[in-house]
Amino acid sequence: MSEKCLTVNELFSGIGTQAFALEYLGIPHKVVGMAEIEKNAIEAYNILHGETRNYGDISKIDKFVDYIESLAPKYAAMSNE
């Protein structure tokens, strides 16, 4: 049986302290996206965590909502397992 993994979108991500906290706590996770608008924070995030999909300005959330809605079938299937 494979270990369960938390899927994470880091909002207001800065340099990725949410991912660092999960790593420190030993919680298996996968960051699938982040939302950050500050240029230097984005650059630091990608250096520290690798290239990650950036949703940009959280106040323009429509593209983020589209992504979340695209995951709905996957999570519905998982709940039936």
Residue, then its C-alpha position, 0 to 999 in steps of 0.5 A: m500500500s502506498e503512503k498517502c500524500l497531501t496535495v498542497n497549493e501554497l497561497f501567499s507562498g513567499i519563499g515556501t515556508q508552508a512546504f518547509a513546515l510540512e517537510y520539517l514535520g515529516i508530512p508527505h506532500k506534493v506542492v502542485g501550485m503556489a500564488e505569489i506576486e513578489k518577483n524576488a519571492i517567486e525567484a527564491y521559491n523556485i530556487l528552493h523548491g524547483e519550478t512550480r506553477n504560479y497562480g500569481d495574484i490571488s485576487k484574480i482567482d478565476k484560473f485557480v478556481d478552474y484548476i480546483e474544479s478540474l481536480a473534482p473528478k479525481y477527488a470524487a473517485m478517491s472518496n469511493e475507494 
